């Protein structure tokens, strides 16, 4: 067998996780999701809630637990905030009914 054959048992090494991977850059999509969620709460514009939910889903799907710094906020909190902003923006359409005055 040649030395670069991947089936060679002598070339096997034990799989080891790295100690930590640090991500120094900020997640701008996650920050945008939080911004849109806050903007929905302030302006009551329900159409701004949808991009917030999409950004939160993106940050939740693309999170890397081993690359996050210890103590950093998780993406699930961002997702929960975005979903609650979406629910709060559509809740008046479900609960508030206009009755004609007689």
C-alpha positions as CSV (number, residue, x, y, z in Angstrom):
1,X,0.0,0.0,0.0
2,X,1.1,3.6,-0.5
3,X,1.7,6.0,2.3
4,X,-1.2,8.2,1.5
5,X,-3.9,5.5,1.3
6,X,-6.8,6.6,3.6
7,X,-7.6,2.9,4.4
8,X,-4.3,2.3,6.0
9,X,-4.8,1.5,9.7
10,X,-1.4,2.8,10.7
11,X,-2.4,6.3,9.6
12,X,-5.3,6.5,12.0
13,X,-5.3,9.2,14.7
14,X,-7.6,9.7,17.6
15,X,-10.3,12.4,17.2
16,X,-9.9,15.2,19.7
17,X,-12.0,18.3,20.0
18,X,-10.1,21.6,20.1
19,X,-9.9,23.4,23.4
20,X,-11.9,26.4,22.3
21,X,-12.5,28.4,19.1
22,X,-13.0,32.1,19.7
23,X,-15.1,34.2,17.3
24,X,-13.9,37.8,17.5
25,X,-16.3,39.2,14.9
26,X,-19.8,40.2,15.8
27,X,-22.8,38.4,14.3
28,X,-24.4,41.3,12.4
29,X,-27.5,39.3,11.4
30,X,-28.3,38.4,15.0
31,X,-27.9,42.0,16.0
32,X,-30.2,43.0,13.2
33,X,-32.8,40.6,14.4
34,X,-32.8,42.1,17.9
35,X,-33.0,45.6,16.4
36,X,-36.0,44.6,14.2
37,X,-37.7,43.0,17.2
38,X,-37.2,46.1,19.3
39,X,-38.4,48.3,16.5
40,X,-41.6,46.2,16.2
41,X,-42.3,46.7,19.9
42,X,-41.9,50.4,19.6
43,X,-43.6,51.1,16.3
44,X,-46.1,48.3,16.2
45,X,-45.3,47.7,12.5
46,X,-46.0,44.0,12.1
47,X,-44.2,43.8,8.8
48,X,-40.9,44.4,10.4
49,X,-41.3,41.3,12.6
50,X,-40.8,38.9,9.7
51,X,-37.3,40.0,8.8
52,X,-36.5,39.8,12.6
53,X,-37.7,36.2,12.7
54,X,-35.7,35.3,9.6
55,X,-32.5,36.8,11.0
56,X,-33.1,35.0,14.3
57,X,-33.6,31.7,12.5
58,X,-30.4,32.3,10.5
59,X,-28.4,33.0,13.6
60,X,-29.9,30.0,15.4
61,X,-29.1,27.7,12.5
62,X,-25.6,29.1,12.0
63,X,-24.5,29.1,15.6
64,X,-21.3,27.3,16.6
65,X,-21.3,26.4,20.2
66,X,-17.6,25.6,20.3
67,X,-16.7,29.0,18.7
68,X,-18.8,31.2,21.0
69,X,-17.1,32.9,23.9
70,X,-18.1,31.9,27.4
71,X,-20.9,34.0,28.7
72,X,-22.0,35.3,25.3
73,X,-25.7,35.4,24.6
74,X,-27.1,32.5,22.7
75,X,-29.2,32.5,19.5
76,X,-32.2,31.0,21.2
77,X,-32.8,34.2,23.2
78,X,-32.8,36.1,20.0
79,X,-35.2,33.7,18.4
80,X,-37.5,33.9,21.4
81,X,-37.5,37.7,21.3
82,X,-38.3,37.7,17.6
83,X,-41.1,35.2,17.9
84,X,-42.6,37.2,20.8
85,X,-42.4,40.4,18.8
86,X,-44.2,38.6,15.9
87,X,-46.9,37.4,18.3
88,X,-47.2,40.8,20.0
89,X,-47.6,42.5,16.6
90,X,-50.4,40.2,15.5
91,X,-52.2,39.7,18.8
92,X,-54.4,42.8,18.6
93,X,-55.9,41.4,15.4
94,X,-57.0,38.3,17.2
95,X,-58.1,39.7,20.6
96,X,-59.4,43.2,19.9
97,X,-62.8,43.2,18.1
98,X,-64.5,46.4,17.0
99,X,-68.2,46.5,17.9
100,X,-70.3,49.1,16.3
101,X,-71.8,51.5,18.8
102,X,-75.6,51.7,18.8
